[in-house]
Amino acid sequence: MLILNIESSTDACSVSLTRGADVVLLHGNRMCRLQVSGSEHARLLPLFADELLRLAAADGFRPEAVAVSAGPGSYTGLRIGASFAKGIAFGRELPLVAVPTLQVMAAAARSAFSSLPDVILCPMMDARRMEVYTALYSDSLSVMEDATAQVVTDTFMADILSGKRVAFFGNGMNKCKSILSQHKNALFIEDIVPDAAYMGGLAEQLVEQGNFVDVAYWTPFYLKEFEAKHSVVKGL
């Protein structure tokens, strides 16, 4: 199944076309685009998607479903991604599935860390102060602990680390790295971001299960309520 995947939960944003767990290869070019920094999601997502869809259409391919990163993550980023994915799904009359963002990160980490089996995967997304969004996945990407917001303390993950190797990654990883770096069972993977290139296998499972979301009423999983802040600009 050809799926258009959209990811925008952090400063990174990306789009991909996948079949199963693999990014589509057309004329030697991988059908995925990633911008790892900046806040240009509203501008870049349409550009990335239009390019990939045009290249696919030129070879007679069209997506059969749309997948969007479900959260948690940046309120603004998730809203932009959700709105864009809904627009494509509605306009093309395609089903929409929502893939947990932390599970997407786990898929990326597993790809980078495939030489070490039986490692618990612990994505960590910065949630400000000493708090992180995190979850636990097996090396087969099955859910071991659902996504939660946790405060990183001196005893963070101590019970699990006492008996299992755990790989930490994501932009919240540094909050625990100094605490856990001497632990023999703690592993750290650098440069892992949510990336649409790793959404395909997870998205196709949701499609096969018929686990679609409502294009009109679905909203991302923010985990914490959005907190509006007073402007620091005088007069606002």
C-alpha positions as CSV (number, residue, x, y, z in Angstrom):
1,M,0.0,0.0,0.0
2,L,1.3,3.4,-0.9
3,I,1.0,5.8,2.0
4,L,1.7,9.5,2.3
5,N,3.2,10.2,5.8
6,I,3.3,13.6,7.4
7,E,5.3,14.4,10.6
8,S,5.5,17.9,12.3
9,S,5.5,17.3,16.1
10,T,8.9,19.0,16.8
11,D,11.2,21.5,15.2
12,A,11.8,18.9,12.6
13,C,9.2,18.3,9.9
14,S,9.1,15.6,7.2
15,V,7.0,13.9,4.5
16,S,7.5,10.5,2.9
17,L,5.9,8.0,0.5
18,T,6.2,4.5,1.8
19,R,5.2,0.9,0.9
20,G,5.1,-1.2,4.0
21,A,8.1,-0.1,6.2
22,D,10.1,1.0,3.2
23,V,10.4,4.5,1.7
24,V,9.5,4.3,-2.0
25,L,12.4,4.6,-4.4
26,L,11.7,6.2,-7.8
27,H,14.5,6.5,-10.4
28,G,17.1,6.2,-7.7
29,N,15.5,8.9,-5.5
30,R,14.1,8.1,-2.0
31,M,10.6,9.6,-1.7
32,C,11.2,11.4,1.6
33,R,12.0,14.9,2.7
34,L,13.2,16.1,6.1
35,Q,14.0,19.5,7.6
36,V,15.5,19.0,11.0
37,S,15.4,22.5,12.4
38,G,13.4,25.7,12.1
39,S,9.7,26.6,12.4
40,E,8.6,26.6,8.8
41,H,6.2,23.7,8.9
42,A,3.3,25.6,7.3
43,R,5.5,26.4,4.3
44,L,7.6,23.3,4.0
45,L,5.0,20.5,4.4
46,P,3.0,21.6,1.3
47,L,6.3,21.9,-0.7
48,F,7.5,18.5,0.3
49,A,4.2,16.8,-0.2
50,D,3.6,18.4,-3.6
51,E,7.0,17.4,-4.9
52,L,6.6,13.8,-3.8
53,L,3.1,13.5,-5.1
54,R,4.0,15.0,-8.5
55,L,6.9,12.6,-8.8
56,A,4.7,9.6,-7.9
57,A,1.9,10.7,-10.3
58,A,4.4,11.0,-13.1
59,D,5.0,7.2,-12.7
60,G,1.3,6.5,-12.4
61,F,1.2,6.1,-8.6
62,R,-1.1,7.7,-6.1
63,P,-1.4,7.3,-2.4
64,E,-4.0,5.0,-1.0
65,A,-4.0,6.5,2.5
66,V,-2.6,9.4,4.5
67,A,-0.8,9.0,7.8
68,V,-0.1,11.8,10.3
69,S,2.1,11.9,13.4
70,A,-0.4,11.9,16.3
71,G,1.6,13.5,19.1
72,P,2.6,14.2,21.7
73,G,4.8,17.2,20.8
74,S,4.6,20.9,19.9
75,Y,1.0,22.2,20.0
76,T,1.6,24.4,17.0
77,G,3.5,21.8,15.0
78,L,0.9,19.1,15.6
79,R,-2.0,21.4,14.6
80,I,-0.2,22.3,11.4
81,G,0.4,18.7,10.5
82,A,-3.1,17.6,11.4
83,S,-4.7,20.4,9.4
84,F,-2.5,19.6,6.4
85,A,-3.1,15.9,6.6
86,K,-6.8,16.3,6.9
87,G,-6.9,18.6,3.9
88,I,-5.1,16.1,1.7
89,A,-7.2,13.2,3.0
90,F,-10.5,15.1,2.4
91,G,-9.5,16.5,-0.9
92,R,-8.3,13.1,-2.3
93,E,-11.0,11.1,-0.5
94,L,-8.4,9.0,1.3
95,P,-8.5,7.3,4.7
96,L,-6.5,8.9,7.5
97,V,-4.5,7.2,10.2
98,A,-2.7,8.7,13.2
99,V,0.6,7.2,14.3
100,P,2.0,7.8,17.8
101,T,4.9,10.2,17.6
102,L,7.0,8.4,20.2
103,Q,6.5,5.1,18.4
104,V,7.8,6.8,15.2
105,M,10.9,7.8,17.1
106,A,11.3,4.2,18.4
107,A,11.2,3.0,14.8
108,A,13.9,5.4,13.9
109,A,16.0,4.4,16.8
110,R,15.6,0.7,16.1
111,S,16.8,1.2,12.6
112,A,19.9,3.0,13.9
113,F,20.5,0.4,16.7
114,S,19.5,-2.8,15.0
115,S,22.7,-4.6,16.1
116,L,21.6,-4.8,19.7
117,P,18.5,-6.9,20.2
118,D,16.4,-7.2,23.4
119,V,16.8,-3.5,24.2
120,I,13.9,-1.5,25.6
121,L,13.4,1.6,23.5
122,C,12.7,4.9,25.4
123,P,12.0,7.9,23.3
124,M,12.2,11.2,25.2
125,M,10.7,14.4,23.9
126,D,11.5,17.7,25.7
127,A,8.4,19.0,27.6
128,R,10.2,22.0,29.2
129,R,11.9,22.3,32.6
130,M,12.9,18.8,33.7
131,E,9.8,17.2,32.2
132,V,9.7,14.8,29.2
133,Y,7.1,13.0,27.2
134,T,8.2,9.4,27.1
135,A,7.0,5.8,26.6
136,L,8.6,2.4,26.4
137,Y,8.7,0.0,23.4
138,S,10.1,-3.4,22.8
139,D,12.6,-3.9,20.0
140,S,9.6,-5.1,17.9
141,L,7.9,-1.7,18.6
142,S,5.1,-3.2,20.7
143,V,4.0,-0.9,23.5
144,M,5.4,-1.7,27.0
145,E,4.3,1.6,28.7
146,D,2.0,4.2,27.2
147,A,3.0,7.8,26.6
148,T,3.2,9.9,29.8
149,A,4.7,13.2,30.9
150,Q,7.4,12.5,33.5
151,V,9.8,14.6,35.6
152,V,13.4,13.4,35.3
153,T,14.8,12.8,38.8
154,D,17.8,10.9,40.3
155,T,15.7,7.7,40.4
156,F,14.4,8.0,36.8
157,M,13.9,4.5,35.3
158,A,16.0,2.9,38.1
159,D,13.7,-0.1,38.5
160,I,13.8,-1.0,34.8
161,L,17.5,-0.3,34.4
162,S,18.3,-2.7,37.2
163,G,17.4,-5.7,35.0
164,K,17.1,-4.5,31.4
165,R,19.1,-2.5,28.9
166,V,17.3,0.7,27.9
167,A,18.1,2.9,24.9
168,F,17.3,6.6,25.4
169,F,17.0,9.0,22.5
170,G,15.2,12.2,21.4
171,N,15.6,15.8,22.3
172,G,14.7,15.1,25.9
173,M,17.5,12.6,26.3
174,N,20.0,15.1,27.7
175,K,17.8,15.7,30.8
176,C,18.6,12.2,32.0
177,K,22.0,11.6,30.4
178,S,24.1,13.1,33.2
179,I,22.1,11.1,35.7
180,L,22.2,7.7,33.9
181,S,25.4,7.8,31.8
182,Q,27.4,5.7,34.3
183,H,24.7,3.0,34.4
184,K,25.8,-0.1,32.6
185,N,22.3,-0.8,31.2
186,A,21.8,2.8,29.9
187,L,22.4,3.4,26.2
188,F,22.1,6.7,24.3
189,I,21.4,7.2,20.7
190,E,22.2,10.6,19.2
191,D,20.3,12.5,16.5
192,I,17.0,10.7,16.6
193,V,14.0,12.9,15.6
194,P,10.5,12.0,14.6
195,D,10.8,11.3,10.9
196,A,8.1,10.4,8.4
197,A,10.5,8.0,6.7
198,Y,9.9,5.6,9.6
199,M,6.1,5.9,9.8
200,G,5.2,3.6,6.9
201,G,5.2,0.2,8.7
202,L,3.3,1.5,11.6
203,A,0.8,3.4,9.4
204,E,0.2,0.3,7.2
205,Q,-0.6,-1.8,10.3
206,L,-3.3,0.8,11.3
207,V,-4.7,0.8,7.8
208,E,-4.9,-3.0,7.8
209,Q,-6.6,-3.0,11.2
210,G,-9.1,-0.4,9.9
211,N,-8.0,1.9,12.7
212,F,-8.8,5.2,10.9
213,V,-9.5,8.5,12.4
214,D,-12.3,10.9,11.6
215,V,-11.1,13.5,9.1
216,A,-13.5,16.1,10.4
217,Y,-13.2,15.6,14.2
218,W,-9.9,14.0,15.0
219,T,-7.4,16.1,17.1
220,P,-3.8,15.3,17.9
221,F,-2.7,13.8,21.2
222,Y,-1.2,16.8,23.1
223,L,-0.8,14.9,26.4
224,K,-0.7,18.2,28.2
225,E,-3.1,21.1,27.7
226,F,-1.8,24.0,25.7
227,E,-0.6,26.8,28.0
228,A,-1.0,30.3,26.5
229,K,1.6,32.7,27.7
230,H,1.5,36.5,28.1
231,S,3.3,38.4,25.4
232,V,6.6,40.0,26.4
233,V,6.1,42.7,23.8
234,K,5.1,46.0,25.4
235,G,1.5,46.9,24.7
236,L,0.3,43.3,23.9
